[in-house]
Amino acid sequence: MITYETIRSVHRAERENHDLQELPEDFFSQAAEWAERRKRENDPLSAVESENARKLLDEIVMLRAGKTVRAAVFSLKGVPPPRYMTEKEAELYDAVVSLLKEHLSSSVPKAPGEKNINENVVKLRVKKDVPRIVDSSMKSYGPFKPGDEIEVPGDVANMLVTRGFAERV
């Protein structure tokens, strides 16, 4: 059962921790229902508590959205997706990852006739040690050593080239 203290506790945990925190099942819908019930009570204290709970819920959503977007950025470096995303947060994460890949692909100038690095498989020569990395679909690659010639999907190749770990062959 959701209470004002539950909402405050979730808010505090999200504010104090870098990673997404596990939420009670159906937290947002139950919390919104609770706030609406409190608002309908004929009690000034209940109305204030409901309003404060709504503000905390809005801030929880914003804190979690920020963490989700940051995680999407780090996914381009091979960091796996965060645990404890809601369905809506997973949709946001996927959309941001897709936009970032598109942006990165279109921001790096290409030689005339050169394929987009995100298309198909790309052959690279490794310049620096590369630890095992995980792409956004959770497939792992590596580790690689300098001089290795590798073939990886375009999005992984793009990340390795732009970060200076490899060069196109």
C-alpha positions in Angstrom: 0.0 0.0 0.0 1.3 3.4 -1.0 1.5 6.2 1.7 2.9 9.6 1.7 5.9 8.2 3.5 6.4 5.6 0.7 6.5 8.5 -1.8 8.9 10.4 0.3 11.1 7.4 0.8 11.3 6.7 -3.0 12.0 10.4 -3.6 14.8 10.4 -1.1 16.3 7.2 -2.5 16.3 8.5 -6.1 17.8 11.8 -5.0 20.6 10.2 -3.0 21.6 7.4 -5.4 23.3 7.6 -8.8 21.5 4.5 -10.2 17.8 3.9 -10.7 16.2 2.5 -7.6 13.8 -0.4 -7.5 10.2 0.8 -7.2 7.3 -1.0 -5.6 5.1 -2.7 -8.3 2.8 -0.2 -10.1 4.3 2.6 -8.0 3.3 5.6 -10.2 -0.2 4.5 -10.8 -0.8 3.5 -7.2 0.8 6.8 -5.9 -1.4 8.9 -8.3 -4.5 7.0 -7.1 -3.5 7.6 -3.5 -2.9 11.3 -4.1 -6.3 11.6 -5.8 -8.1 9.9 -3.0 -6.4 12.2 -0.4 -7.3 15.2 -2.5 -11.0 14.2 -2.4 -11.1 14.0 1.4 -12.7 17.0 3.0 -9.6 17.8 5.1 -7.2 20.7 4.5 -4.2 18.5 5.7 -5.2 15.8 3.1 -5.3 18.4 0.3 -1.8 19.7 1.2 -0.4 16.2 1.5 -1.9 15.3 -1.9 -0.3 18.4 -3.5 3.0 17.8 -1.9 2.9 14.1 -3.0 2.2 15.2 -6.6 5.2 17.5 -6.5 7.4 14.7 -5.2 6.1 12.3 -7.9 6.9 14.9 -10.6 10.4 15.2 -9.2 10.9 11.4 -9.0 9.9 11.2 -12.7 12.4 13.9 -13.6 15.2 12.4 -11.5 14.6 9.0 -13.1 14.4 10.4 -16.6 17.8 12.1 -16.1 19.3 8.9 -14.9 17.8 7.0 -17.9 19.2 9.6 -20.4 22.6 9.4 -18.8 22.5 5.6 -19.0 21.6 5.9 -22.7 24.7 8.1 -23.3 26.9 5.6 -21.5 25.5 2.7 -23.5 27.4 4.0 -26.4 30.6 3.2 -24.4 29.4 -0.3 -23.9 27.7 0.1 -20.5 24.7 -2.2 -20.2 21.2 -0.7 -19.6 20.2 0.1 -16.0 18.2 -2.2 -13.9 14.8 -1.2 -12.5 13.5 0.8 -15.5 9.8 1.1 -15.8 8.2 0.3 -19.2 8.1 4.1 -20.1 11.7 4.6 -19.0 12.8 1.6 -21.2 11.0 3.3 -24.1 12.8 6.6 -23.3 16.1 4.8 -23.1 15.7 3.0 -26.4 14.6 6.3 -28.1 17.6 8.2 -26.8 20.1 5.5 -27.7 18.7 5.5 -31.2 18.9 9.3 -31.5 22.4 9.3 -30.1 23.6 6.7 -32.6 22.0 8.6 -35.5 23.6 11.8 -34.2 27.0 10.3 -33.8 26.8 8.6 -37.2 25.8 11.9 -39.0 28.3 14.0 -37.1 31.5 12.3 -38.2 32.4 13.4 -41.7 32.7 10.6 -44.3 35.0 10.4 -47.2 33.3 10.5 -50.6 31.7 7.1 -51.4 32.3 5.8 -47.8 29.5 3.9 -46.3 27.8 5.0 -43.1 29.7 3.4 -40.3 26.5 2.1 -38.8 25.7 0.0 -41.8 26.4 -3.7 -41.6 29.8 -5.0 -40.4 32.9 -2.8 -40.3 36.5 -4.0 -40.3 38.8 -2.3 -37.9 42.4 -2.4 -36.7 42.7 -2.0 -32.9 45.1 0.8 -31.7 44.7 0.4 -27.9 43.7 -2.3 -25.5 39.9 -2.6 -25.5 38.2 -4.4 -22.6 35.1 -6.5 -23.2 32.3 -4.2 -24.3 28.5 -4.7 -24.5 26.4 -3.1 -27.1 22.8 -1.8 -26.7 21.4 -5.3 -27.6 23.5 -6.8 -24.8 25.9 -8.6 -27.2 29.5 -8.6 -26.0 32.7 -8.0 -28.0 36.4 -8.3 -27.0 38.6 -7.9 -25.3 41.0 -6.8 -28.1 44.7 -6.0 -28.2 46.6 -3.4 -30.3 47.1 -4.8 -33.9 44.1 -7.1 -33.8 41.9 -6.8 -37.0 38.3 -7.2 -36.1 34.9 -7.0 -37.7 32.1 -5.5 -35.6 28.7 -4.0 -36.2 28.7 -0.4 -37.4 27.5 1.1 -34.1 30.2 -0.6 -32.2 32.8 0.3 -34.8 31.7 3.9 -34.6 32.2 4.0 -30.9 35.6 2.4 -31.1 36.8 4.8 -33.9 35.4 8.0 -32.3 37.0 7.1 -29.0 40.4 6.4 -30.6 40.5 2.7 -29.8 40.6 1.6 -33.5 40.9 2.7 -37.0 39.1 1.6 -40.2 40.9 -0.8 -42.4 
